Amino acid sequence: MAIRSIEYLQSLVRELIKVPSETEWVEFKCNNKDPQMIGEYISALSNSAALCEKTKAYLVWGVQDDTHEIMGTEFQYRKMKKGNEELEAWLSRMLFPRINFRFFEILVENKMVVLLEIPCAEKQPVQFAGAEYIRVGTNKKNLKEYPDKERELWRTFDSTPYELRIAMSNLDEDSMVGLMDFSKYYDKLEMPIPRNRDKILEDLQHEKFIVKNDAGNWDITNMGALMIAKDLKKFESLHRRSVRVIWYKEKSRLNAIREKEFTSGYVFSHEDIVQYIMTIIPQEEIIIEATRKSVVSFPEIAIRELLANVMIHQDLQQRGTNPMVEVFQNRIEFSNTGAPLVAIERIVDSVPISRNENIAGFMHKCGICEERGSGYDKMILWKRDYCVHLMIQRHPGI
């Protein structure tokens, strides 16, 4: 659970009162504390936040609705009950699905303000007492009365990719930049590092790596962390997304020689992992015209293609294990979470499909993948040519 400091909450209230009066994901009240009203607004604001592509919605007591002037409130949510049940417990029980809404009490300009932070609906519309609500302009309405909005809301649930959800929130500018290796980002794209910090922030926003949050601070998206983070271990939800390489002594998993984990963003770690694998895979020494040469067992192009596929096509929402590369005496195994997107027997002739389109797009931009569905063809072609090359090297007379 994210910690909300007093400074953050005060800044959030000041930012919220700047929004236009018709905003559908924010509602201001002075002292209205009817439990039924609060529950209906939680449903309406949560659903409207999803439609507006906001991660949170807010119900604020102590601010004049039309002028947005801070007036203060007498609303004390901790003391309120519905029947014999505390307000928070009653609201939580009446909501479906249950969402992690939270009340905060803040002094702003020496006046008491109560803020209710409401997560956006994610997989289905949020109901209160069996009914679904939505905001239409500044009005709270029953969702069933607006079938077009209901259809649009359901489409929203299917269209928010995991890559663009938030990995770490509410960072000041220096903290956010400190977690992202933007200098290597520009090196990878063969671009000069801007001298202006605002231009760097603009570029990172354009790449969908960061977003500015409601309090005027910065959030890092899953995509931003996975692509250019200095250390994925610093992101709690992504610490199992770093690639592990395990080198085994023989043909089984009984005896491991070494294990190494690459925790930087995929755009940077891809090349490091490839070079590391090329140093530990089995090699054979052959003599060609009295010169001793080392020949690796697997072509580098195959390693590159398989590693890129492991990174791009993993099911990021499935937990349990890291993307892995296991190097045995007689083979290399690449694995990640999630079932293949196409049937195994159709890999050769299927059209290219990306599970994580935003990640695939940026890695294509960096020259790591092609997004043409040619990886398997390349590996087979190179395997054939590589075997012929080895045969010629071993038997120059053929």
C-alpha positions, 0 to 999 in steps of 0.5 A, spaced: 500 500 500 502 506 497 504 511 503 500 518 503 504 523 506 501 530 509 505 534 504 502 529 498 495 530 500 495 537 501 498 538 494 493 533 491 487 537 494 491 544 491 491 540 484 484 538 485 481 544 486 484 547 479 480 542 475 474 544 471 468 544 475 465 539 470 470 534 471 467 527 471 472 524 476 472 529 482 466 531 486 466 536 491 462 537 497 461 541 504 458 537 509 453 532 505 454 526 509 449 521 507 451 514 507 447 512 501 450 518 497 457 517 499 456 509 496 453 511 490 458 517 488 464 511 490 461 507 484 460 513 479 466 516 480 470 509 480 467 507 473 468 515 471 475 514 472 476 508 468 472 512 462 477 518 463 483 513 463 484 515 470 487 511 476 484 514 481 477 518 483 476 523 488 470 525 493 472 531 497 469 534 503 470 542 505 471 545 498 465 549 495 463 545 489 462 551 484 467 556 486 472 550 488 474 555 494 476 551 501 471 552 506 472 546 511 468 541 513 464 538 519 464 531 516 467 526 521 467 519 517 470 515 523 464 517 528 459 515 522 455 509 522 450 506 518 445 502 523 450 499 528 456 498 523 461 503 522 461 507 515 467 504 512 465 497 513 458 498 511 460 502 504 465 496 503 460 491 504 455 494 500 460 495 494 461 490 489 467 488 487 470 491 493 475 496 492 480 499 496 477 506 497 481 510 503 479 516 507 484 522 509 483 528 513 488 534 511 489 541 514 489 545 508 489 553 509 488 551 516 481 548 514 479 541 515 478 537 508 476 530 508 479 526 502 476 520 499 481 516 494 477 511 490 481 506 485 478 506 478 474 500 476 478 495 473 475 489 470 467 490 471 463 496 473 463 498 480 456 497 484 453 500 490 447 496 493 446 492 487 446 498 482 452 501 477 452 509 477 456 513 472 457 521 472 454 524 466 458 531 466 457 533 474 451 529 475 450 522 478 446 517 474 444 510 473 449 506 468 443 502 465 440 509 463 446 510 459 447 504 454 453 507 450 457 509 456 456 502 459 459 499 452 464 504 452 466 502 459 466 495 458 471 496 452 475 500 457 476 494 461 479 490 455 484 496 452 488 498 458 495 494 457 499 492 463 505 495 461 501 502 461 499 501 469 503 504 474 509 500 477 511 506 482 507 512 484 508 519 487 515 520 486 518 527 486 522 529 479 529 527 482 527 521 485 524 519 479 529 520 474 534 517 479 530 510 478 531 511 470 537 510 466 535 516 461 543 517 459 543 510 456 536 511 453 539 516 449 545 512 447 541 506 445 537 511 440 543 514 438 541 521 440 544 526 444 542 527 451 538 534 452 541 539 456 534 541 458 531 537 464 524 539 461 526 536 454 528 529 458 521 529 461 517 530 455 521 524 451 520 520 457 512 521 457 512 521 450 515 514 450 509 512 456 515 511 461 512 516 466 506 520 467 504 526 471 499 524 477 494 528 480 498 531 485 503 534 480 508 528 482 511 523 477 509 515 476 513 510 473 509 505 468 511 498 468 513 499 461 518 505 463 521 500 469 521 494 464 525 498 459 530 503 462 530 502 470 537 502 473 534 496 477 528 492 477 529 490 484 527 497 486 520 496 483 516 491 488 511 489 483 516 487 478 522 484 482 520 477 479 521 480 471 529 480 471 532 475 467 536 469 470 541 465 467 543 459 470 549 455 468 549 447 469 555 442 469 552 437 465 545 435 462 540 435 468 539 441 473 542 437 479 549 441 479 549 448 477 555 452 476 553 459 477 547 463 477 546 470 475 541 475 475 540 481 470 536 487 474 537 493 469 531 494 464 531 490 458 533 495 453 540 495 456 540 488 459 539 484 453 546 485 450 549 484 456 545 477 457 547 475 450 554 476 451 554 473 458 551 466 455 556 466 449 562 466 454 559 460 458 556 456 452 560 449 450 565 451 445 569 446 441 576 447 439 578 445 432 584 446 427 584 449 421 590 450 416 594 449 423 591 454 426 587 452 433 580 456 433 574 456 438 567 454 435 561 455 439 555 450 440 550 455 438 549 461 433 549 468 437 543 470 432 539 464 435 540 466 442 538 474 441 532 472 437 530 467 443 532 472 449 528 477 445 522 473 445 522 471 452 522 478 454 517 481 450 512 475 450 511 473 457 505 474 461 506 480 465 500 479 470 502 472 471 506 471 477 511 465 480 518 465 476 523 470 472 524 469 465 529 464 465 535 462 460 538 455 462 545 453 459 546 445 459 552 441 457 548 439 451 542 445 450 539 451 452 532 452 455 529 459 454 522 460 459 517 465 461 510 465 464 504 465 460 502 460 454 504 461 447 499 466 443 499 461 437 499 454 436 506 450 436 504 447 430 503 454 427 509 458 429 512 457 422 506 460 418 502 464 423 502 472 423 506 476 428 503 477 434 505 481 440 503 479 447 505 486 450 505 491 444 508 497 447 514 493 449 515 490 443 514 497 439 520 500 443 524 494 443 523 494 435 525 502 435 531 500 439 533 494 434 532 489 438 526 485 435 523 486 428 516 485 429 515 481 423 515 474 425 521 472 422 525 470 428 523 462 428 525 462 420 532 466 422 533 461 427 532 455 422 536 458 417 542 460 421 542 453 424 542 450 417 548 454 415 551 454 421 552 446 421 554 447 414 559 452 416 562 447 421 562 441 417 566 445 412 571 447 417 572 440 420 573 437 413 576 443 408 576 438 403 569 436 402 
